[in-house]
Amino acid sequence: MELKNGSKIAIVGGGPAGTFSAIFLLDLAQQIDLQIEVDIFEPRDFNLTGPRGCNMCGGVISESLVQKLASHGINLPDELLIDTIDAYTLHTDLSSVEIKAPKDEMRIACIFRGAGPKGAENQPPIPWKSFDNHLLELAIEKGANHIKNKVTGIIKDRGIPKLTWGDDNKQKYDLVVGCLGLNSPALQMFKDLDFGYKPPKTTKAYVTELYFGDEDVSRLLGHSMHVFILNIPGVKFIALTPKGTYATLIILGDDIDKKLVNRVFQAPELQKCLPMGWKIPVQTCHCQPQINIGAPKNPYTDRVVLVGDCSSSRLYKDGIGAAYRLAKAMAYTAVTHGVSTQSFQRFFRPACRKLDWDNRLGHLLFYGDSLMRPISFFQEAIIEVIREEQTKKEVSPRLSTSLWDTFTGSSSYRNIIVRSLHPMVVLKLIVQAAKKLFRFS
Ligand SMILES: Cc1cc2nc3c(=O)[nH]c(=O)nc-3n(C[C@H](O)[C@H](O)[C@H](O)COP(=O)(O)OP(=O)(O)OC[C@H]3O[C@@H](n4cnc5c(N)ncnc54)[C@H](O)[C@@H]3O)c2cc1C
């Protein structure tokens, strides 16, 4: 079951997973002189502001991913990069500490997935461009066809997948790559194909774009992402990211609802990062997307494979980087080893399993955090150890870099746990915790 000259491939969804898949498939096919046709189905217009043009995300990408993309000729022009982050400020219920980027090349880039927040169209000219649209244009430049339509049906006709879209258009494909994210009812179409696909477990997150104006953004946030680890049950963490005139607020946790969002806005630590007297606008640009928190089941069968959020991703970080990795593994498998279940099992599955296993360790890390978070002297000990690492050059910044990697996705959870449990880190935490405990008692 191999791709041949003239093979047709459909990619359902033109977010990062879909466009990376198209780019890698076309590049690899060209390298071995294979003529394939790639259709990307994407109904959304990424040049629109607000939720209509946006794939609902924090828009933070690590410099290491920016560099990896560049090595594949996927360059991100300056108009896409709205802000650069070179530090994290960790806020707990008790105090705050700044963690500088461990190295200059580890800075973080901030982008908008669509043309920007709802309302930005009233302040033309919009100074930034859409990240997703840029990737889609690159895929089209490489030779992909963009079909601006939603796929409405998928069946298998004598083993060959057949898609339906628009006014009853139908087409058979040699390979269908599902890249439709987690927020689409069309996931059911893949489940109905009955090959045992079960989408990943998800929970509801919250994202909002807050307009502060550039002076307040730079005065209150600087070039730092502000991460809040507060003792609010159900909330894993909160991040406030500077993006030009806006600040993007993300709340991650277990099924975030309106009550929890209001509680977060009332938190004194967050209030300190908002302009004086600032009130949530009635019509702020916000959304509550699903976020991947578990492994999918059977994300492939003969001639059908799922990539990106609807397949395996990374827990609470670097979803775009995970889409890049799976797209690469999928394209390599399809072009060089074929599109059968066995080929995907042998060459695509290891990439999924690597992410899934690491996420299990991520869950363990967050569980440990949830146990320790209410213990105030432990929180203080963490801040003290980081403070020492950040101020004394001779001290190895093991805990600081572990936290940096937890929020940026620059490293695996396995690596983060190993570094956080280094005997020197544990010893320092015990000493600091004991000091705080004595002072407290
Ligand atoms: C709150 C939150 C914050 C996040 N922050 C970050 C971050 O800062 N950095 C990061 O790297 N990742 C982040 N992520 C994760 C990131 O958003 C995802 O990992 C990434 O968008 C996955 O890309 P994708 O292409 O798989 O899916 P999506 O980006 O969701 O794209 C799916 C596409 O499929 C299209 N589609 C759906 N149904 C159909 C259909 N029937 N026919 C045709 N097309 C269809 C949709 O229109 C959409 O464009 C965040 C996620 C959440 C929820």
The ligand as a Tripos MOL2 file, in Angstrom:
@<TRIPOS>MOLECULE
LIG
   53    58     1     0     0
SMALL
NO_CHARGES

@<TRIPOS>ATOM
      1 C1         -5.8300   27.4930   25.8620 C.3       1 LIG1
      2 C2         -4.7850   26.9460   24.9400 C.ar      1 LIG1
      3 C3         -3.5470   27.5900   24.8620 C.ar      1 LIG1
      4 C4         -2.5520   27.0620   24.0160 C.ar      1 LIG1
      5 N1         -1.3590   27.7160   23.9440 N.ar      1 LIG1
      6 C5         -0.3810   27.2310   23.1410 C.ar      1 LIG1
      7 C6          0.8540   27.9180   23.0070 C.ar      1 LIG1
      8 O1          1.0540   28.9850   23.5760 O.2       1 LIG1
      9 N2          1.8140   27.3650   22.2220 N.ar      1 LIG1
     10 C7          1.6090   26.1780   21.5470 C.ar      1 LIG1
     11 O2          2.5340   25.6950   20.8640 O.2       1 LIG1
     12 N3          0.4250   25.5310   21.6200 N.ar      1 LIG1
     13 C8         -0.5690   26.0230   22.3950 C.ar      1 LIG1
     14 N4         -1.7770   25.3850   22.4670 N.ar      1 LIG1
     15 C9         -1.9780   24.1630   21.6730 C.3       1 LIG1
     16 C10        -2.1890   24.5110   20.2080 C.3       1 LIG1
     17 O3         -3.2230   25.4360   20.0700 O.3       1 LIG1
     18 C11        -2.5400   23.2270   19.4420 C.3       1 LIG1
     19 O4         -1.6640   22.2100   19.8110 O.3       1 LIG1
     20 C12        -2.4460   23.4360   17.9320 C.3       1 LIG1
     21 O5         -3.3590   24.4120   17.5120 O.3       1 LIG1
     22 C13        -2.7670   22.1060   17.2360 C.3       1 LIG1
     23 O6         -2.8390   22.3090   15.8480 O.3       1 LIG1
     24 P1         -3.8260   21.4280   14.9570 P.3       1 LIG1
     25 O7         -3.5230   21.8080   13.5690 O.co2     1 LIG1
     26 O8         -3.7400   20.0140   15.3750 O.co2     1 LIG1
     27 O9         -5.3000   21.8800   15.3570 O.3       1 LIG1
     28 P2         -6.0270   23.3220   15.1910 P.3       1 LIG1
     29 O10        -5.0310   24.4150   15.3600 O.co2     1 LIG1
     30 O11        -7.1660   23.2540   16.1080 O.co2     1 LIG1
     31 O12        -6.4990   23.3010   13.6780 O.3       1 LIG1
     32 C14        -7.5510   22.4790   13.2350 C.3       1 LIG1
     33 C15        -8.0870   23.0330   11.9440 C.3       1 LIG1
     34 O13        -9.0090   22.0880   11.3810 O.3       1 LIG1
     35 C16       -10.0570   22.8060   10.7750 C.3       1 LIG1
     36 N5        -11.2100   21.9180   10.6790 N.ar      1 LIG1
     37 C17       -11.9810   21.4220   11.6740 C.ar      1 LIG1
     38 N6        -12.9600   20.6530   11.1790 N.ar      1 LIG1
     39 C18       -12.7910   20.6360    9.8320 C.ar      1 LIG1
     40 C19       -13.5080   19.9970    8.7550 C.ar      1 LIG1
     41 N7        -14.5880   19.2300    8.9630 N.pl3     1 LIG1
     42 N8        -13.0700   20.2060    7.4990 N.ar      1 LIG1
     43 C20       -11.9890   20.9770    7.2410 C.ar      1 LIG1
     44 N9        -11.2900   21.5990    8.2220 N.ar      1 LIG1
     45 C21       -11.6960   21.4310    9.5060 C.ar      1 LIG1
     46 C22       -10.2830   23.9990   11.7060 C.3       1 LIG1
     47 O14       -10.9300   25.0750   11.0260 O.3       1 LIG1
     48 C23        -8.8510   24.3360   12.1270 C.3       1 LIG1
     49 O15        -8.2770   25.3340   11.3290 O.3       1 LIG1
     50 C24        -2.8010   25.8910   23.2720 C.ar      1 LIG1
     51 C25        -4.0500   25.2650   23.3350 C.ar      1 LIG1
     52 C26        -5.0330   25.7960   24.1510 C.ar      1 LIG1
     53 C27        -6.3640   25.1290   24.1960 C.3       1 LIG1
@<TRIPOS>BOND
     1     1     2 1
     2     2     3 ar
     3     2    52 ar
     4     3     4 ar
     5     4     5 ar
     6     4    50 ar
     7     5     6 ar
     8     6     7 ar
     9     6    13 1
    10     7     8 2
    11     7     9 ar
    12     9    10 ar
    13    10    11 2
    14    10    12 ar
    15    12    13 ar
    16    13    14 ar
    17    14    15 1
    18    14    50 ar
    19    15    16 1
    20    16    17 1
    21    16    18 1
    22    18    19 1
    23    18    20 1
    24    20    21 1
    25    20    22 1
    26    22    23 1
    27    23    24 1
    28    24    25 2
    29    24    26 1
    30    24    27 1
    31    27    28 1
    32    28    29 2
    33    28    30 1
    34    28    31 1
    35    31    32 1
    36    32    33 1
    37    33    34 1
    38    33    48 1
    39    34    35 1
    40    35    36 1
    41    35    46 1
    42    36    37 ar
    43    36    45 ar
    44    37    38 ar
    45    38    39 ar
    46    39    40 ar
    47    39    45 ar
    48    40    41 1
    49    40    42 ar
    50    42    43 ar
    51    43    44 ar
    52    44    45 ar
    53    46    47 1
    54    46    48 1
    55    48    49 1
    56    50    51 ar
    57    51    52 ar
    58    52    53 1
@<TRIPOS>SUBSTRUCTURE
     1 LIG1         1 GROUP 0 **** ****
